[in-house]
Amino acid sequence: MFGTFYGLQGPALERRIDELIDLLEMQEYADRECKRFSKGMSQKVALARCLIHDPRNLLLDEPTSGLDVMSARQVRRLITDSRTQDRCVIVSTHILSEAERLC
């Protein structure tokens, strides 16, 4: 649904969804209803939603909140990789060590 809001459709949208499922390692959850997800998995879905249209700018509020250690590492890696892709990323977090690491 969110991809269509940004003008994506058909094979291009399906390809982007598959990329995000792989990127966020959500394969086993891809065909499940979101309303039954844990807080961490819901956080991953929200992140995928904001990335669906491959934006140049990201404003992330507590992006690792509710995530397990491995998922939090994935999200931090995604944020640091965004720098090499010429994206502007603004992160709001109360975890000072995370803010230092990301900067």
GIZI-V609090 format. One line per field, one symbol per residue. psi: psi as a letter, one per 40 degrees, with the letter a starting at -180 (. if undefined). burial: I if it has 24 or more other C-alpha atoms within 12 Angstrom, else O. A space follows every 50 residues. Layout:
psi=???
burial=???
This chain:
psi=dddddeeiiadddddddddddddeffdeedeihdeeiiddddddddddde edefidhhhhhfeeheiidddddddddddddddeefihhhhhiegddddd dd.
burial=OOIOOOOOOOOOOOOIIOOIIOOIOIOOOOOOOOOOOOOIIIIIIIIIII IIIIOOOIOIOIIIIOIOOOIIOIIIOIIIOOOOOOOOIOIOOOOOOOOO OIO
